[in-house]
Amino acid sequence: MALAGIALRDWRAQGSSFTFRGHDIRYWSAGSGEPLLLIHGFPTASWDWHYLWRPLAERYRVIACDMLGFGDSAKPRGHDYRILEQADLQQALLVHLDIHEPVHLLAHDYGNSVGQELLARHEAGGFALASCVFLNGGLFPETHRAVLSQKLLLSPLGGLFARLFNRRRLAQNFARVFGPASQPSEAELDAFWELIRHNDGPRVMHRLIHYILDRREHRERWVGAMQRTAVPLRVIDGPVDPISGAHMVARYRELIPQPDTVELPGIGHYPQVEAPEQVLQHYLAFRQERVR
């Protein structure tokens, strides 16, 4: 049965706010039980999870925020956006919600790097992680195949390119990274663009893209944490994704002991949007089979 999504207007109405280091952050929380933290990717926002939100909230306490620089949260100009700060934000949100027990994690893309940092903190005794599932994302910088727009944002012309970024360019990029039979609808593209555009978001995209450099800088810490950890891990991946598809999964199987991976045939970079029913199925199976 197809999962019913949540319209962006309704999603926004369900959100709340808290202050993180002087910046307004929008977040969402629903359900009860074990906490499940959902972390979105670049350049979108927590609305990415809207198909999965209700079915997951029927089983767990689900929590998500638009990270600093994304979606409906503050997007300060000139800010030095770093993955370590975004991990601090996730921890601050959990404190704000008075959650102190071990947390389950479901992450995508940029959120994978935040999740890797939280896993490294868990290994160092600074965070309590119960399980972690990664969707498509650059878990290994050597397998991340940046698209042209990412390369331009990271270049000396990044600020100019960011100011010229618009819905048309977004649609072109998504057409390349979504699966051929699971392309976003015009309504979905409108919603994605609205979240990027909000608070003059394109003007900070060239600063947010620094996460690609963060991945290189922290590779040994983050990959090492995945190799050492006893925390249950799974990768659910859309293999036709040109950025982090089948080639990323192959590298994961080379480097991670007893790798637990699932590939969704024909699906691209956004499996939670392209094939939410399959993601839900494999996520719930992971919780039943691997997490005690």
Solvent accessible surface area in square Angstrom, and as a share of the most:
residue,aa,sasa,rsa
1,M,222,0.99
2,A,84,0.65
3,L,38,0.19
4,A,76,0.59
5,G,28,0.27
6,I,5,0.02
7,A,60,0.46
8,L,22,0.11
9,R,202,0.74
10,D,67,0.35
11,W,2,0.01
12,R,62,0.23
13,A,87,0.67
14,Q,91,0.40
15,G,15,0.14
16,S,48,0.31
17,S,49,0.32
18,F,18,0.07
19,T,95,0.55
20,F,11,0.05
21,R,145,0.53
22,G,68,0.65
23,H,42,0.19
24,D,72,0.38
25,I,0,0.00
26,R,55,0.20
27,Y,21,0.08
28,W,4,0.02
29,S,47,0.30
30,A,33,0.26
31,G,44,0.42
32,S,84,0.54
33,G,53,0.51
34,E,88,0.39
35,P,2,0.01
36,L,0,0.00
37,L,0,0.00
38,L,0,0.00
39,I,1,0.00
40,H,0,0.00
41,G,0,0.00
42,F,14,0.06
43,P,20,0.12
44,T,1,0.00
45,A,0,0.00
46,S,0,0.00
47,W,11,0.04
48,D,0,0.00
49,W,1,0.00
50,H,9,0.04
51,Y,43,0.16
52,L,2,0.01
53,W,8,0.03
54,R,117,0.43
55,P,18,0.11
56,L,1,0.01
57,A,19,0.15
58,E,138,0.62
59,R,112,0.41
60,Y,22,0.08
61,R,67,0.25
62,V,0,0.00
63,I,0,0.00
64,A,0,0.00
65,C,1,0.01
66,D,1,0.00
67,M,0,0.00
68,L,0,0.00
69,G,3,0.03
70,F,4,0.01
71,G,1,0.01
72,D,19,0.10
73,S,1,0.00
74,A,24,0.19
75,K,18,0.08
76,P,30,0.19
77,R,149,0.54
78,G,51,0.49
79,H,39,0.17
80,D,84,0.44
81,Y,3,0.01
82,R,82,0.30
83,I,0,0.00
84,L,66,0.33
85,E,26,0.12
86,Q,2,0.01
87,A,0,0.00
88,D,39,0.20
89,L,1,0.00
90,Q,1,0.00
91,Q,43,0.19
92,A,31,0.24
93,L,0,0.00
94,L,7,0.03
95,V,96,0.55
96,H,90,0.40
97,L,27,0.13
98,D,107,0.56
99,I,13,0.06
100,H,133,0.60
101,E,92,0.41
102,P,73,0.46
103,V,3,0.02
104,H,2,0.01
105,L,0,0.00
106,L,0,0.00
107,A,0,0.00
108,H,0,0.00
109,D,6,0.03
110,Y,1,0.00
111,G,0,0.00
112,N,0,0.00
113,S,0,0.00
114,V,0,0.00
115,G,0,0.00
116,Q,1,0.01
117,E,3,0.01
118,L,0,0.00
119,L,0,0.00
120,A,4,0.03
121,R,37,0.14
122,H,54,0.24
123,E,62,0.28
124,A,83,0.65
125,G,70,0.67
126,G,50,0.48
127,F,26,0.11
128,A,41,0.32
129,L,7,0.03
130,A,26,0.20
131,S,0,0.00
132,C,0,0.00
133,V,0,0.00
134,F,0,0.00
135,L,0,0.00
136,N,0,0.00
137,G,0,0.00
138,G,1,0.01
139,L,2,0.01
140,F,0,0.00
141,P,31,0.19
142,E,86,0.39
143,T,18,0.11
144,H,30,0.13
145,R,143,0.52
146,A,27,0.21
147,V,26,0.15
148,L,121,0.60
149,S,12,0.08
150,Q,12,0.05
151,K,118,0.50
152,L,57,0.28
153,L,6,0.03
154,L,58,0.29
155,S,37,0.24
156,P,142,0.90
157,L,111,0.55
158,G,2,0.02
159,G,16,0.16
160,L,90,0.45
161,F,22,0.09
162,A,0,0.00
163,R,121,0.44
164,L,95,0.47
165,F,10,0.04
166,N,56,0.29
167,R,66,0.24
168,R,137,0.50
169,R,70,0.26
170,L,1,0.00
171,A,26,0.20
172,Q,75,0.33
173,N,21,0.11
174,F,7,0.03
175,A,54,0.42
176,R,143,0.52
177,V,7,0.04
178,F,8,0.03
179,G,0,0.00
180,P,113,0.71
181,A,103,0.80
182,S,20,0.13
183,Q,77,0.34
184,P,17,0.11
185,S,56,0.36
186,E,115,0.52
187,A,74,0.57
188,E,25,0.11
189,L,11,0.05
190,D,75,0.39
191,A,11,0.09
192,F,0,0.00
193,W,41,0.15
194,E,42,0.19
195,L,3,0.02
196,I,6,0.03
197,R,112,0.41
198,H,56,0.25
199,N,75,0.39
200,D,67,0.35
201,G,3,0.03
202,P,13,0.08
203,R,92,0.34
204,V,1,0.01
205,M,6,0.03
206,H,54,0.24
207,R,96,0.35
208,L,5,0.03
209,I,1,0.01
210,H,44,0.20
211,Y,3,0.01
212,I,9,0.05
213,L,64,0.32
214,D,2,0.01
215,R,5,0.02
216,R,143,0.52
217,E,117,0.52
218,H,29,0.13
219,R,49,0.18
220,E,128,0.57
221,R,99,0.36
222,W,3,0.01
223,V,3,0.02
224,G,10,0.09
225,A,0,0.00
226,M,3,0.02
227,Q,71,0.31
228,R,159,0.58
229,T,23,0.13
230,A,103,0.80
231,V,13,0.08
232,P,25,0.15
233,L,12,0.06
234,R,19,0.07
235,V,0,0.00
236,I,0,0.00
237,D,0,0.00
238,G,0,0.00
239,P,27,0.17
240,V,69,0.39
241,D,3,0.02
242,P,57,0.36
243,I,10,0.05
244,S,1,0.00
245,G,0,0.00
246,A,46,0.36
247,H,38,0.17
248,M,0,0.00
249,V,0,0.00
250,A,49,0.38
251,R,68,0.25
252,Y,1,0.00
253,R,114,0.42
254,E,121,0.54
255,L,41,0.20
256,I,10,0.05
257,P,82,0.51
258,Q,173,0.77
259,P,55,0.35
260,D,24,0.12
261,T,28,0.16
262,V,25,0.14
263,E,59,0.26
264,L,2,0.01
265,P,111,0.70
266,G,35,0.34
267,I,14,0.07
268,G,0,0.00
269,H,6,0.02
270,Y,2,0.01
271,P,0,0.00
272,Q,0,0.00
273,V,13,0.08
274,E,24,0.11
275,A,6,0.04
276,P,8,0.05
277,E,62,0.28
278,Q,67,0.30
279,V,1,0.00
280,L,21,0.10
281,Q,114,0.50
282,H,44,0.20
283,Y,1,0.00
284,L,40,0.20
285,A,28,0.21
286,F,0,0.00
287,R,20,0.07
288,Q,141,0.63
289,E,100,0.45
290,R,92,0.34
291,V,22,0.13
292,R,224,0.82
